[in-house]
Amino acid sequence: MRKLAWLVVVVLFLLSALFFVRYAGLAGKTTSPEAKMLIEVSHALLSYAAVRQATEAIGYLRGMNEAAEFSLYVSLGLALLSIVSFVILVASHQRRRDYNYDFDDHDAGAETCPQCAEPIRGFEIVCRACGYNFMMQWRAGGRK
C-alpha cells in the first residue's frame, strides 16, 4: 500500500511538470513577436471594415492566454498536492521507524521468548512456559 502511495506522489509530480511545460509552450506562443504583430494588425483592422477577422484573431489569442493560465493553475495545484502527500508519507515513515514496526518483513520466522527460547504463539502478552512479559520488552525498545 505504501508503494502505491509513493507511486501516486510521483505521478502527481510528473503531471505537474507536464502541465507546467504546456503552460510554458502556450505562454511562449502568446508572447511571441508574431502574436504581437497579429494583435497590432487586428487593432488596425478594427478601424476598417474587417471587424470579424480582427475579433477572431483577438479571441484566438485570449483563448490561448486562458488555456495557458489554466495549465499554470493546474500545475501549481498538482505540485502543492504532491508536496503535501510527500510530507505526509515521509512523516508517517519516520513515525513508523521510531516505533520499530516491521510489517513488511515477510522473511521473519516464528519469534521465541528471550528468556526460555519457547516459540511465541500469535499475539501473546506473557510467555506460557516461563511467564516472561513481552509488553515490557516492547516498551523498552519503543519510541526514542
N, CA, C and O of each residue as an XYZ file, in Angstrom:
576
protein
N       0.823     -1.196      0.000
C       0.000      0.000      0.000
C       0.866      1.259      0.000
O       0.537      2.259     -0.638
N       1.981      1.186      0.730
C       2.860      2.351      0.759
C       3.502      2.581     -0.614
O       3.729      3.721     -1.019
N       3.790      1.494     -1.317
C       4.378      1.644     -2.645
C       3.398      2.330     -3.589
O       3.794      3.142     -4.424
N       2.139      2.004     -3.454
C       1.109      2.655     -4.262
C       1.017      4.150     -3.926
O       0.859      4.984     -4.818
N       1.117      4.473     -2.650
C       1.080      5.887     -2.243
C       2.275      6.638     -2.809
O       2.125      7.768     -3.273
N       3.455      6.037     -2.780
C       4.624      6.695     -3.359
C       4.469      6.836     -4.875
O       4.888      7.837     -5.455
N       3.872      5.839     -5.506
C       3.632      5.915     -6.944
C       2.688      7.076     -7.276
O       2.897      7.789     -8.257
N       1.665      7.258     -6.466
C       0.727      8.370     -6.682
C       1.450      9.707     -6.546
O       1.198     10.623     -7.329
N       2.343      9.830     -5.567
C       3.099     11.081     -5.387
C       3.970     11.350     -6.613
O       4.031     12.484     -7.090
N       4.638     10.329     -7.122
C       5.492     10.519     -8.301
C       4.653     10.904     -9.517
O       5.050     11.770    -10.296
N       3.496     10.266     -9.685
C       2.618     10.599    -10.809
C       2.120     12.044    -10.691
O       2.030     12.751    -11.694
N       1.799     12.479     -9.482
C       1.364     13.872     -9.295
C       2.478     14.848     -9.655
O       2.224     15.870    -10.293
N       3.711     14.543     -9.252
C       4.833     15.400     -9.625
C       5.004     15.447    -11.146
O       5.230     16.519    -11.709
N       4.900     14.307    -11.807
C       5.061     14.274    -13.266
C       3.944     15.019    -13.984
O       4.194     15.724    -14.962
N       2.709     14.864    -13.500
C       1.600     15.613    -14.106
C       1.776     17.112    -13.915
O       1.476     17.898    -14.813
N       2.262     17.504    -12.749
C       2.528     18.922    -12.507
C       3.563     19.446    -13.491
O       3.400     20.529    -14.051
N       4.626     18.681    -13.700
C       5.660     19.089    -14.657
C       5.104     19.151    -16.075
O       5.448     20.054    -16.837
N       4.250     18.199    -16.432
C       3.649     18.184    -17.767
C       2.793     19.429    -17.995
O       2.900     20.069    -19.041
N       1.954     19.772    -17.035
C       1.128     20.965    -17.189
C       1.971     22.239    -17.200
O       1.613     23.208    -17.871
N       3.082     22.251    -16.468
C       3.933     23.440    -16.498
C       4.616     23.584    -17.852
O       4.770     24.695    -18.359
N       5.024     22.461    -18.437
C       5.623     22.521    -19.776
C       4.587     23.014    -20.789
O       4.916     23.790    -21.686
N       3.345     22.567    -20.646
C       2.269     23.033    -21.533
C       2.049     24.538    -21.361
O       1.865     25.265    -22.336
N       2.072     24.992    -20.099
C       1.929     26.429    -19.834
C       3.060     27.206    -20.493
O       2.821     28.233    -21.128
N       4.284     26.723    -20.345
C       5.427     27.433    -20.923
C       5.305     27.518    -22.440
O       5.620     28.550    -23.031
N       4.852     26.447    -23.066
C       4.683     26.471    -24.521
C       3.615     27.458    -24.965
O       3.822     28.221    -25.909
N       2.468     27.444    -24.282
C       1.387     28.374    -24.653
C       1.760     29.820    -24.344
O       1.439     30.725    -25.114
N       2.434     30.034    -23.225
C       2.842     31.405    -22.887
C       3.873     31.909    -23.885
O       3.887     33.093    -24.223
N       4.734     31.019    -24.357
C       5.712     31.420    -25.372
C       5.056     31.805    -26.685
O       5.502     32.729    -27.365
N       3.989     31.087    -27.041
C       3.283     31.408    -28.289
C       2.552     32.742    -28.191
O       2.536     33.508    -29.155
N       1.949     33.028    -27.045
C       1.168     34.261    -26.926
C       2.041     35.499    -26.774
O       1.585     36.611    -27.039
N       3.297     35.322    -26.350
C       4.180     36.486    -26.209
C       5.189     36.579    -27.343
O       6.105     37.400    -27.290
N       5.033     35.748    -28.367
C       5.959     35.785    -29.496
C       5.729     37.041    -30.334
O       4.665     37.655    -30.257
N       6.720     37.422    -31.127
C       6.551     38.609    -31.988
C       5.405     38.456    -32.991
O       4.762     39.440    -33.355
N       5.152     37.227    -33.436
C       4.056     37.016    -34.382
C       2.706     37.324    -33.733
O       1.821     37.896    -34.370
N       2.557     36.947    -32.484
C       1.304     37.217    -31.783
C       1.126     38.715    -31.556
O       0.020     39.238    -31.689
N       2.203     39.398    -31.217
C       2.115     40.850    -31.030
C       1.763     41.543    -32.346
O       0.992     42.502    -32.374
N       2.346     41.037    -33.435
C       2.033     41.606    -34.740
C       0.570     41.337    -35.100
O      -0.094     42.197    -35.679
N       0.066     40.143    -34.757
C      -1.325     39.808    -35.024
C      -2.262     40.735    -34.250
O      -3.299     41.145    -34.771
N      -1.906     41.064    -33.023
C      -2.730     41.987    -32.235
C      -2.718     43.377    -32.855
O      -3.761     44.024    -32.943
N      -1.555     43.839    -33.284
C      -1.475     45.159    -33.903
C      -2.268     45.216    -35.210
O      -2.948     46.201    -35.496
N      -2.168     44.152    -35.990
C      -2.908     44.105    -37.260
C      -4.407     44.052    -36.991
O      -5.189     44.698    -37.689
N      -4.809     43.284    -35.981
C      -6.236     43.182    -35.679
C      -6.780     44.508    -35.155
O      -7.926     44.855    -35.441
N      -5.988     45.251    -34.396
C      -6.433     46.570    -33.959
C      -6.550     47.527    -35.143
O      -7.446     48.371    -35.180
N      -5.660     47.394    -36.092
C      -5.756     48.227    -37.292
C      -6.976     47.831    -38.118
O      -7.634     48.684    -38.713
N      -7.276     46.521    -38.151
C      -8.433     46.072    -38.909
C      -9.740     46.486    -38.238
O     -10.754     46.654    -38.915
N      -9.728     46.652    -36.920
C     -10.946     47.074    -36.231
C     -11.390     48.462    -36.678
O     -12.579     48.780    -36.674
N     -10.424     49.275    -37.058
C     -10.799     50.608    -37.511
C     -11.352     50.594    -38.935
O     -11.973     51.565    -39.366
N     -11.135     49.513    -39.660
C     -11.660     49.390    -41.014
C     -12.863     48.445    -41.024
O     -13.508     48.251    -39.994
N     -13.161     47.868    -42.166
C     -14.374     47.080    -42.336
C     -14.208     45.616    -41.921
O     -15.217     44.927    -41.770
N     -13.007     45.118    -41.734
C     -12.779     43.698    -41.454
C     -12.851     43.430    -39.947
O     -11.884     42.958    -39.348
N     -13.972     43.727    -39.358
C     -14.147     43.589    -37.912
C     -14.186     42.109    -37.512
O     -13.673     41.728    -36.460
N     -14.795     41.293    -38.354
C     -14.941     39.879    -37.999
C     -13.581     39.183    -37.869
O     -13.362     38.443    -36.909
N     -12.670     39.408    -38.814
C     -11.357     38.786    -38.763
C     -10.559     39.300    -37.564
O      -9.814     38.546    -36.937
N     -10.717     40.568    -37.254
C      -9.980     41.136    -36.120
C     -10.464     40.542    -34.800
O      -9.656     40.202    -33.936
N     -11.771     40.417    -34.645
C     -12.292     39.852    -33.396
C     -11.933     38.374    -33.268
O     -11.697     37.892    -32.160
N     -11.887     37.638    -34.404
C     -11.469     36.237    -34.343
C     -10.009     36.117    -33.908
O      -9.666     35.231    -33.124
N      -9.161     36.988    -34.404
C      -7.743     36.946    -34.030
C      -7.564     37.267    -32.551
O      -6.792     36.602    -31.860
N      -8.268     38.277    -32.067
C      -8.172     38.637    -30.647
C      -8.750     37.527    -29.777
O      -8.194     37.213    -28.725
N      -9.859     36.932    -30.205
C     -10.449     35.815    -29.456
C      -9.522     34.603    -29.403
O      -9.440     33.915    -28.386
N      -8.826     34.350    -30.515
C      -7.883     33.234    -30.552
C      -6.763     33.446    -29.541
O      -6.404     32.520    -28.814
N      -6.216     34.638    -29.487
C      -5.132     34.920    -28.540
C      -5.625     34.898    -27.096
O      -4.909     34.439    -26.206
N      -6.834     35.387    -26.856
C      -7.389     35.328    -25.500
C      -7.608     33.881    -25.065
O      -7.365     33.528    -23.911
N      -8.069     33.049    -25.995
C      -8.243     31.627    -25.694
C      -6.927     30.954    -25.346
O      -6.865     30.126    -24.438
N      -5.872     31.313    -26.073
C      -4.557     30.749    -25.755
C      -4.082     31.228    -24.393
O      -3.484     30.462    -23.637
N      -4.343     32.493    -24.075
C      -3.969     33.013    -22.759
C      -4.727     32.296    -21.651
O      -4.142     31.944    -20.627
N      -6.021     32.077    -21.847
C      -6.816     31.381    -20.827
C      -6.354     29.941    -20.651
O      -6.303     29.444    -19.526
N      -6.013     29.261    -21.753
C      -5.504     27.887    -21.661
C      -4.167     27.854    -20.932
O      -3.899     26.940    -20.153
N      -3.330     28.859    -21.189
C      -2.034     28.924    -20.507
C      -2.229     29.154    -19.007
O      -1.560     28.525    -18.187
N      -3.148     30.058    -18.650
C      -3.412     30.304    -17.227
C      -3.980     29.065    -16.546
O      -3.598     28.744    -15.421
N      -4.893     28.365    -17.226
C      -5.459     27.147    -16.660
C      -4.367     26.100    -16.422
O      -4.342     25.448    -15.378
N      -3.467     25.944    -17.396
C      -2.368     24.984    -17.237
C      -1.470     25.363    -16.073
O      -0.998     24.492    -15.342
N      -1.230     26.654    -15.896
C      -0.404     27.102    -14.770
C      -1.080     26.790    -13.439
O      -0.430     26.300    -12.515
N      -2.368     27.067    -13.335
C      -3.078     26.816    -12.081
C      -3.159     25.324    -11.761
O      -3.003     24.929    -10.606
N      -3.403     24.494    -12.775
C      -3.436     23.038    -12.556
C      -2.053     22.548    -12.138
O      -1.935     21.707    -11.247
N      -1.017     23.065    -12.771
C       0.346     22.680    -12.427
C       0.674     23.037    -10.981
O       1.245     22.223    -10.255
N       0.320     24.230    -10.565
C       0.585     24.647     -9.181
C      -0.238     23.830     -8.188
O       0.262     23.470     -7.122
N      -1.485     23.536     -8.524
C      -2.324     22.737     -7.631
C      -1.800     21.320     -7.474
O      -1.750     20.793     -6.362
N      -1.409     20.701     -8.581
C      -0.858     19.350     -8.504
C       0.468     19.325     -7.755
O       0.746     18.388     -7.007
N       1.286     20.356     -7.957
C       2.557     20.420     -7.237
C       2.317     20.557     -5.734
O       2.993     19.908     -4.935
N       1.365     21.393     -5.350
C       1.058     21.562     -3.933
C       0.519     20.265     -3.334
O       0.908     19.881     -2.232
N      -0.369     19.597     -4.052
C      -0.920     18.333     -3.572
C       0.159     17.264     -3.439
O       0.161     16.501     -2.473
N       1.068     17.203     -4.395
C       2.128     16.197     -4.317
C       3.121     16.511     -3.205
O       3.640     15.588     -2.577
N       3.399     17.780     -2.946
C       4.297     18.138     -1.851
C       3.675     17.777     -0.506
O       4.355     17.238      0.367
N       2.396     18.068     -0.336
C       1.713     17.706      0.909
C       1.687     16.194      1.087
O       1.918     15.697      2.190
N       1.409     15.462      0.022
C       1.404     13.992      0.088
C       2.795     13.460      0.424
O       2.928     12.515      1.202
N       3.815     14.054     -0.152
C       5.180     13.635      0.126
C       5.531     13.851      1.594
O       6.125     12.979      2.229
N       5.166     15.005      2.130
C       5.454     15.300      3.536
C       4.717     14.323      4.453
O       5.289     13.848      5.435
N       3.471     14.022      4.147
C       2.699     13.080      4.968
C       3.331     11.692      4.923
O       3.442     11.036      5.959
N       3.746     11.235      3.742
C       4.366      9.919      3.645
C       5.692      9.855      4.381
O       5.989      8.857      5.038
N       6.490     10.907      4.281
C       7.776     10.919      4.984
C       7.551     10.947      6.489
O       8.247     10.254      7.232
N       6.589     11.736      6.945
C       6.316     11.807      8.387
C       5.798     10.476      8.914
O       6.176     10.058     10.008
N       4.948      9.814      8.160
C       4.437      8.525      8.626
C       5.538      7.468      8.607
O       5.548      6.579      9.459
N       6.451      7.546      7.667
C       7.569      6.605      7.636
C       8.484      6.832      8.831
O       8.964      5.868      9.428
N       8.733      8.081      9.189
C       9.581      8.396     10.341
C       8.939      7.874     11.624
O       9.628      7.285     12.456
N       7.641      8.077     11.798
C       6.943      7.612     12.998
C       6.956      6.090     13.059
O       7.116      5.505     14.130
N       6.791      5.464     11.924
C       6.791      4.006     11.862
C       8.164      3.454     12.225
O       8.262      2.417     12.880
N       9.216      4.133     11.809
C      10.571      3.697     12.128
C      10.876      3.886     13.612
O      11.601      3.081     14.197
N      10.336      4.935     14.228
C      10.578      5.189     15.645
C       9.990      4.104     16.529
O      10.559      3.793     17.576
N       8.896      3.536     16.146
C       8.238      2.517     16.958
C       8.717      1.105     16.643
O       8.184      0.142     17.194
N       9.698      0.961     15.781
C      10.258     -0.339     15.403
C       9.219     -1.271     14.804
O       9.298     -2.483     15.002
N       8.250     -0.737     14.078
C       7.293     -1.582     13.392
C       7.981     -2.215     12.198
O       8.793     -1.574     11.531
N       7.666     -3.446     11.931
C       8.251     -4.113     10.784
C       7.190     -4.995     10.132
O       7.310     -6.220     10.122
N       6.152     -4.364      9.589
C       5.061     -5.112      8.985
C       5.445     -5.711      7.641
O       4.818     -6.672      7.197
N       6.460     -5.163      6.986
C       6.826     -5.619      5.657
C       7.858     -6.738      5.689
O       8.331     -7.149      4.630
N       8.224     -7.245      6.859
C       9.236     -8.278      6.968
C       8.595     -9.638      6.753
O       8.089    -10.251      7.693
N       8.618    -10.112      5.499
C       7.992    -11.389      5.166
C       8.913    -12.572      5.468
O       8.451    -13.712      5.512
N      10.198    -12.323      5.674
C      11.151    -13.391      5.939
C      11.236    -13.744      7.421
O      11.960    -14.667      7.795
N      10.516    -13.033      8.256
C      10.610    -13.266      9.692
C       9.992    -14.621     10.033
O       8.888    -14.950      9.598
N      10.725    -15.386     10.812
C      10.213    -16.684     11.240
C       9.428    -16.537     12.527
O       9.090    -15.428     12.941
N       9.140    -17.669     13.159
C       8.420    -17.644     14.427
C       9.328    -17.042     15.490
O      10.492    -17.426     15.605
N       8.805    -16.108     16.262
C       9.595    -15.486     17.310
C       9.643    -16.400     18.524
O       8.757    -17.225     18.746
N      10.696    -16.230     19.294
C      10.856    -17.039     20.501
C      10.975    -16.131     21.708
O      11.308    -14.952     21.590
N      10.699    -16.696     22.865
C      10.812    -15.969     24.129
C      12.297    -15.712     24.398
O      13.106    -16.630     24.265
N      12.671    -14.489     24.774
C      14.082    -14.220     25.029
C      14.605    -14.908     26.296
O      15.818    -15.031     26.466
N      13.729    -15.349     27.168
C      14.164    -15.951     28.412
C      14.283    -17.473     28.314
O      15.267    -18.046     28.781
N      13.280    -18.139     27.707
C      13.291    -19.598     27.691
C      13.370    -20.187     26.279
O      13.426    -21.409     26.143
N      13.378    -19.387     25.253
C      13.502    -19.798     23.856
C      12.327    -20.642     23.368
O      12.475    -21.387     22.400
N      11.178    -20.544     24.006
C       9.968    -21.220     23.545
C       9.334    -20.379     22.435
O       9.393    -19.151     22.495
N       8.729    -21.012     21.424
C       8.079    -20.222     20.361
C       6.859    -19.467     20.898
O       6.108    -19.964     21.737
N       6.696    -18.253     20.384
C       5.565    -17.414     20.778
C       4.416    -17.735     19.839
O       4.599    -17.767     18.622
N       3.250    -17.969     20.384
C       2.071    -18.299     19.582
C       1.191    -17.056     19.441
O       0.592    -16.594     20.412
N       1.122    -16.533     18.242
C       0.226    -15.405     17.977
C       0.657    -14.128     18.678
O       1.831    -13.757     18.664
N      -0.315    -13.462     19.293
C      -0.071    -12.189     19.952
C      -0.098    -12.368     21.469
O      -0.907    -11.744     22.154
N       0.746    -13.182     21.971
C       0.782    -13.420     23.416
C       1.432    -12.248     24.126
O       2.363    -11.625     23.616
N       0.927    -11.966     25.297
C       1.490    -10.895     26.120
C       2.470    -11.485     27.128
O       3.463    -10.848     27.482
N       2.192    -12.694     27.584
C       3.028    -13.365     28.577
C       3.384    -14.743     28.025
O       2.534    -15.427     27.456
N       4.639    -15.144     28.197
C       5.085    -16.458     27.745
C       4.389    -17.536     28.577
O       4.305    -17.426     29.800
N       3.895    -18.573     27.910
C       3.189    -19.658     28.604
C       4.150    -20.544     29.388
O       3.763    -21.146     30.390
N       5.393    -20.626     28.941
C       6.339    -21.531     29.596
C       6.968    -20.919     30.847
O       7.027    -21.566     31.892
N       7.438    -19.673     30.743
C       8.180    -19.102     31.874
C       7.518    -17.887     32.497
O       7.920    -17.480     33.588
N       6.515    -17.282     31.851
C       5.824    -16.127     32.404
C       6.473    -14.788     32.073
O       6.137    -13.773     32.684
N       7.399    -14.771     31.114
C       8.063    -13.527     30.725
C       7.050    -12.578     30.090
O       6.236    -13.001     29.268
N       7.092    -11.300     30.462
C       6.147    -10.298     29.985
C       6.726     -9.626     28.731
O       7.735     -8.926     28.813
N       6.085     -9.838     27.571
C       6.575     -9.266     26.320
C       6.279     -7.780     26.210
O       6.978     -7.077     25.481
N       5.287     -7.287     26.894
C       4.935     -5.862     26.823
C       6.048     -5.006     27.396
O       6.277     -3.900     26.906
N       6.739     -5.473     28.403
C       7.839     -4.703     28.978
C       8.980     -4.576     27.958
O       9.638     -3.538     27.890
N       9.208     -5.617     27.178
C      10.242     -5.578     26.160
C       9.874     -4.584     25.070
O      10.737     -3.857     24.579
N       8.607     -4.544     24.687
C       8.164     -3.630     23.628
C       8.294     -2.177     24.081
O       8.727     -1.323     23.307
N       7.928     -1.898     25.305
C       8.010     -0.536     25.824
C       9.464     -0.074     25.929
O       9.766      1.095     25.688
N      10.345     -0.974     26.281
C      11.760     -0.599     26.414
C      12.355     -0.255     25.058
O      13.187      0.647     24.971
N      11.960     -0.936     24.015
C      12.510     -0.666     22.669
C      11.629      0.250     21.864
O      11.786      0.334     20.646
N      10.719      0.930     22.493
C       9.753      1.769     21.780
C      10.329      3.089     21.337
O      11.464      3.150     20.864
N       9.578      4.120     21.482
C       9.930      5.444     20.988
C      11.202      5.965     21.634
O      11.385      5.860     22.846
N      12.087      6.532     20.805
C      13.394      7.011     21.282
C      13.342      8.468     21.623
O      14.349      9.040     22.040
